[in-house]
Amino acid sequence: MTVTVGSTGADVVGTDNVAIQKAIDRVAAAGGGTVLIKAGTYLLANSVRLASHIRLRGEGPGKTVLKKAPGVKSKLKIDADYGEMIATVEDASGFAPGMGVTILDNGNADAWKPSVRTIVSIEGHTLHFDRFLQMDYSVARQGQVFNTFPLIAGFNVEDVQVEDLSVDGSRTGSGILDGCQTAGIYFFHSQRMHLRNCLARDYPGDGISLQFVEEPVVDNCEAEGNAELGIHLGTGALRGIVRDCRVHDNGKDGLYLCWRVQHARYERNQSWNNGQDGISLGHKDTDNIFISNSSSGNTRAGISFLDEDATNAASRNTFEGNTLEDNGRPGEPGYAIRIEGETRDLKFVSNTIRSRRIDGVVVQPVGIYIGPKADRIMAGQNLFMGEVEKAIMDESQGGHNQLDEPHGR
């Protein structure tokens, strides 16, 4: 079945998360089908929560726009403790029942420590939530509540499609939260989700985040201007495909692999002008392949491997036919590829590395940097162009690297 949502002439009439959720619930009750969100701007005060076997479709990015409600925040007035289902704030005037919020403090502000909840009722200055808090949040550590939540969310779902729409984070006045628990589009503990032709922009966190997932596909999507990461697969993401995506002008990394991203394929993606690295790999991100991607103009490196010990390093990854250009900034020279930690068994084949002078400075002076603890790095048939000052800087002490003579023109 197909259920439509829109401002007029739709099966469900409305332009907010309540209307979209009503359509999803109706389709889910029938065993699955399509929710078509007609062209228009929809103002979301809480997440649109997906169900299994649902296809959530718009009429095109820029036509169907799901936009976060304006930012609301307040400091805690009383400590909010683990196991409580309330938080008492200094100013409750901007909050409302049904609103999605995050509770955190300066000691519990990242990864899985904040609590992302829904307000079910308000009494005076006290917000009542749908679930208990997962940490202690204190006034002394500047505890606060603000209305950041994933705009589209899938929890414990399978066989889901999201396509042909935009999510707009409306960052002004919104609290920043990393993508471990929220993003513009967010999936947790789910299987076989397919994101196609979606735009995630200006979110106060990551653009797209997929955590504890299997067989995710992110296809022809764009992540632009988000406060944290562009596209973030992490926490045991298995057998993912990220292809033909454009990831740019995000606050930190463009394509970010975090904590056990394994057996994934990244193909024909473009990552540029991000605040840190174009492509970043770290803790146990192994057995992935990167083909025909480009990474340019990022602040630190085109491809970066984090400093991990041998049991946790991002080993056994292959890079073939990628283009890495002008990563770094004048005064902060960068690298096309930077390999740190006890990283092993990497292959770099037939990649193109270009460097130019910007304001008289070569911003990407080093092509491939191999740190002292890395070993068994293979680099062959790579093309170095322009003003690369050091094609391969090998500081490895392992003695098992296989590095062809650099080619260039």
C-alpha positions in Angstrom: 0.0 0.0 0.0 1.0 3.6 -0.4 -0.1 6.4 2.0 0.6 10.0 1.1 1.4 13.0 3.4 1.0 16.6 2.5 -0.4 20.0 3.2 -3.5 19.3 1.0 -4.9 16.5 -1.1 -3.1 13.7 0.8 -4.2 10.6 2.7 -2.8 12.3 5.9 -3.0 16.1 5.9 -0.3 17.8 7.9 3.2 19.3 7.7 4.9 18.0 10.8 6.4 14.8 12.3 3.0 13.9 13.8 1.5 13.6 10.3 4.4 11.7 8.9 4.4 9.3 11.8 0.7 8.7 11.4 1.3 7.6 7.8 4.2 5.3 8.8 2.2 3.7 11.6 -0.7 3.1 9.2 1.6 1.4 6.6 3.4 -0.6 9.3 0.1 -1.9 10.6 -0.7 -3.2 7.1 2.6 -5.1 7.0 4.7 -2.7 5.0 4.6 -0.4 1.9 5.4 3.2 0.9 4.9 6.5 2.7 5.1 9.3 0.0 5.8 12.7 1.5 4.7 15.2 -1.0 6.7 18.3 -1.9 6.8 20.9 0.8 8.6 21.8 4.1 7.7 19.7 7.2 8.7 21.1 10.6 9.8 18.3 13.0 9.7 18.7 16.8 10.7 15.0 17.2 12.0 12.1 15.2 10.1 10.4 12.4 10.5 6.8 13.5 10.6 4.1 10.8 9.2 0.6 11.0 10.4 -2.5 9.1 9.5 -3.0 5.5 8.8 0.7 5.0 9.8 2.8 2.0 9.9 6.5 3.0 10.0 8.5 -0.2 9.9 12.2 -1.0 9.5 14.0 -4.3 13.2 15.0 -4.5 15.9 16.7 -2.4 15.0 20.3 -2.1 11.3 19.6 -2.9 10.5 17.4 0.1 12.3 19.0 3.1 12.1 17.7 6.7 13.3 20.5 8.9 14.2 20.6 12.5 12.2 22.9 14.7 14.0 26.0 16.1 16.5 25.4 18.9 15.3 25.3 22.5 17.6 24.8 25.5 17.8 25.3 29.2 20.2 24.6 32.0 19.3 22.1 34.7 17.9 23.5 37.9 18.3 20.3 39.9 20.6 17.3 39.2 19.0 14.7 36.9 20.1 11.3 38.0 20.4 7.8 36.4 17.1 6.0 36.5 15.0 9.1 36.8 12.4 9.9 34.2 12.4 13.6 34.8 14.7 16.7 34.5 14.0 20.0 36.2 15.2 23.0 34.2 15.6 26.7 34.8 13.3 27.6 32.0 10.7 25.2 30.6 8.8 27.8 28.5 10.2 26.6 25.1 9.6 22.9 25.6 6.4 21.0 24.8 5.0 17.5 25.2 6.0 15.3 22.2 9.3 17.2 21.7 12.5 15.2 21.3 15.4 16.4 23.6 18.9 15.5 24.7 20.0 15.6 28.3 23.8 15.9 29.0 26.5 17.7 31.0 30.1 18.5 30.5 31.2 15.2 31.9 28.7 13.2 29.8 28.5 14.9 26.4 29.7 12.5 23.8 29.2 9.0 22.4 26.6 7.0 24.3 26.5 9.1 27.5 23.8 11.7 26.7 20.2 10.6 27.0 18.0 11.2 23.9 14.4 11.2 25.1 10.8 12.4 24.3 8.9 14.8 26.6 5.6 13.2 27.6 4.4 15.9 30.0 5.5 19.1 31.8 4.7 20.2 35.3 6.1 23.6 36.2 9.8 23.4 35.5 9.9 19.6 35.4 10.0 17.7 32.1 8.7 14.1 32.2 10.3 11.6 29.7 9.3 8.4 28.0 12.3 6.5 29.3 14.6 6.7 32.3 17.9 8.6 32.1 21.0 6.5 31.4 23.6 8.7 33.3 23.8 11.2 36.1 23.7 14.8 34.8 24.6 17.5 37.3 24.1 21.2 37.7 27.8 21.6 38.8 28.9 20.2 35.4 26.6 22.6 33.5 23.9 20.0 32.8 21.4 21.1 30.2 18.4 19.9 28.1 18.1 20.9 24.4 15.9 19.8 21.5 18.4 17.9 19.3 17.2 14.5 18.0 17.5 12.5 14.8 15.1 13.8 12.1 14.7 10.3 10.5 15.4 7.4 12.8 15.3 3.6 12.5 15.7 1.5 15.7 15.7 -2.3 15.4 14.3 -2.3 11.9 15.0 -4.2 8.7 14.4 -3.8 5.0 13.8 -0.1 5.0 14.3 2.5 2.2 14.6 6.3 2.6 14.9 8.2 -0.7 14.4 11.4 -2.6 14.2 13.9 0.3 16.2 16.5 2.3 16.7 16.7 6.0 17.7 20.2 7.3 19.1 20.5 10.8 18.5 24.2 11.3 21.6 24.5 13.5 20.8 28.0 14.8 20.3 27.8 18.5 20.5 24.0 18.6 22.8 22.0 20.9 25.6 20.0 19.1 25.6 16.2 19.6 27.8 13.6 17.8 26.4 10.9 15.7 26.6 8.0 18.1 23.0 8.6 19.0 21.6 11.2 16.6 22.2 12.5 13.1 20.0 14.0 10.4 19.3 10.4 9.3 20.1 7.8 12.0 19.9 4.0 12.2 20.6 1.9 15.2 20.8 -1.9 15.5 19.2 -2.5 12.1 19.6 -4.5 9.0 19.3 -3.9 5.2 18.6 -0.2 5.1 19.0 1.7 1.8 19.4 5.5 1.7 19.1 6.8 -1.9 19.2 10.4 -3.3 19.0 12.1 0.1 20.5 15.4 1.3 21.5 15.8 4.9 22.5 19.4 5.6 23.1 21.9 8.4 22.5 19.3 11.2 23.8 20.0 14.7 25.8 16.8 14.6 26.5 14.2 11.9 24.6 14.2 8.6 24.1 10.5 8.3 25.0 8.0 11.0 24.5 4.2 10.9 25.4 2.4 14.2 25.2 -1.4 14.9 23.9 -2.1 11.4 24.3 -4.8 8.8 24.2 -4.4 5.0 23.6 -0.7 4.9 23.6 1.0 1.5 24.1 4.8 1.2 23.7 5.6 -2.5 23.9 9.0 -4.3 23.5 11.0 -1.0 24.9 14.3 0.0 26.0 15.5 3.5 26.8 19.2 3.6 27.6 21.7 6.3 26.9 19.5 9.3 28.5 20.4 12.6 30.3 17.1 13.1 30.8 14.3 10.5 29.4 13.8 7.0 28.6 10.1 6.7 29.4 8.0 9.8 29.3 4.2 9.7 30.3 2.8 13.1 30.0 0.5 16.1 30.1 -2.8 14.3 28.7 -1.7 10.9 29.1 -4.8 8.6 29.1 -5.2 4.8 28.1 -1.7 4.0 28.1 0.1 0.6 28.7 3.8 0.3 28.8 4.9 -3.3 28.4 8.0 -5.5 28.0 10.3 -2.4 29.1 13.9 -2.0 30.4 14.9 1.4 31.6 18.4 2.0 32.0 21.4 4.3 31.3 19.4 7.4 32.9 20.4 10.7 35.0 17.3 11.2 35.6 14.3 8.8 33.8 13.7 5.6 33.6 9.8 5.4 34.2 8.5 8.9 34.6 4.8 9.8 34.4 4.3 13.6 34.7 1.2 15.7 34.6 -2.1 13.7 33.4 -1.0 10.3 34.3 -4.1 8.4 33.9 -5.6 4.9 32.5 -2.4 3.5 32.9 -0.9 0.0 33.3 2.8 -0.6 33.1 3.7 -4.3 33.1 6.8 -6.4 32.5 9.1 -3.4 33.6 12.8 -3.3 34.8 14.3 0.0 36.0 17.9 0.0 36.5 20.9 2.2 35.8 19.1 5.5 37.2 20.5 8.8 39.5 17.5 9.5 40.1 14.5 7.2 38.4 13.5 4.0 38.3 9.8 4.9 39.1 8.6 8.4 39.7 5.0 9.6 40.3 3.8 13.2 39.4 1.2 15.8 39.2 -2.3 14.1 38.0 -0.8 10.8 39.3 -3.8 8.7 38.9 -5.5 5.4 37.3 -2.6 3.6 37.9 -1.5 0.0 37.9 2.0 -1.4 37.7 2.4 -5.2 37.6 5.6 -7.4 36.9 8.0 -4.5 38.2 11.6 -4.4 39.3 13.5 -1.4 40.4 17.1 -1.8 40.8 20.4 0.1 40.3 18.8 3.6 42.1 20.5 6.5 44.4 17.6 7.6 44.6 14.6 5.3 42.8 13.0 2.3 42.9 9.6 4.0 43.9 9.2 7.7 44.6 6.1 9.9 44.3 6.7 13.6 46.9 5.8 16.2 45.8 2.3 17.4 47.7 -0.7 18.8 48.1 -3.8 16.6 44.9 -5.6 17.9 42.8 -2.5 17.3 44.3 -0.9 14.2 42.5 -0.3 10.9 44.4 -3.0 9.1 43.8 -5.0 5.9 42.2 -2.2 3.8 42.7 -1.6 0.1 42.7 1.7 -1.8 42.6 1.6 -5.6 42.1 4.3 -8.2 41.4 7.1 -5.8 42.3 10.8 -6.3 43.8 12.8 -3.4 44.4 16.5 -4.0 45.4 19.6 -2.0 44.6 18.4 1.5 45.9 20.7 4.2 46.0 24.5 4.6 48.7 27.2 4.3 50.5 27.1 7.6 49.0 23.7 8.4 50.5 21.4 5.7 48.6 18.2 5.1 49.0 14.7 3.7 47.3 12.8 0.9 47.6 9.7 3.1 48.7 9.6 6.7 49.2 6.2 8.4 49.6 6.1 12.2 49.5 3.4 14.8 50.4 -0.3 14.5 48.5 -0.5 11.2 49.2 -3.5 9.0 48.5 -4.9 5.5 47.3 -1.8 3.6 47.4 -1.7 -0.2 47.5 1.5 -2.2 47.4 0.8 -5.9 47.0 3.1 -8.9 46.0 6.2 -6.9 46.6 9.7 -8.1 48.1 12.3 -5.7 48.2 15.9 -6.7 49.5 19.0 -4.9 49.5 22.6 -5.8 50.8 25.9 -4.3 48.2 28.0 -2.6 49.4 31.4 -1.5 52.9 30.3 -2.3 52.7 27.2 -0.1 52.4 23.6 -1.0 49.5 22.6 1.2 49.9 18.8 0.7 53.6 18.4 0.7 53.6 14.7 1.6 52.0 12.0 -0.6 52.0 8.9 1.6 53.3 9.1 5.2 54.0 5.8 7.0 54.5 6.2 10.7 57.1 4.4 12.8 54.8 1.7 14.1 53.1 0.8 10.8 54.3 -2.1 8.8 53.5 -4.3 5.8 52.3 -1.4 3.7 52.2 -2.0 -0.1 52.2 1.0 -2.5 52.5 0.4 -6.2 51.7 2.2 -9.5 50.6 5.4 -7.8 50.9 8.6 -9.7 52.3 11.7 -8.0 51.6 15.0 -9.8 52.2 18.7 -9.3 54.3 20.0 -6.4 54.5 17.0 -4.1 57.6 17.5 -2.1 57.9 14.0 -0.6 56.0 11.3 -2.5 56.5 8.6 0.2 57.8 9.4 3.7 58.5 6.1 5.3 59.4 6.2 9.0 58.3 2.6 9.6 60.6 0.5 11.7 59.1 -2.8 10.8 61.0 -3.4 7.6 58.3 -5.2 5.6 56.9 -2.5 3.4 56.7 -2.9 -0.3 57.0 0.5 -1.9 57.4 0.9 -5.7 59.4 3.8 -7.0 56.9 6.6 -7.2 55.6 7.6 -10.7 55.0 11.2 -11.5 54.6 13.8 -14.2 
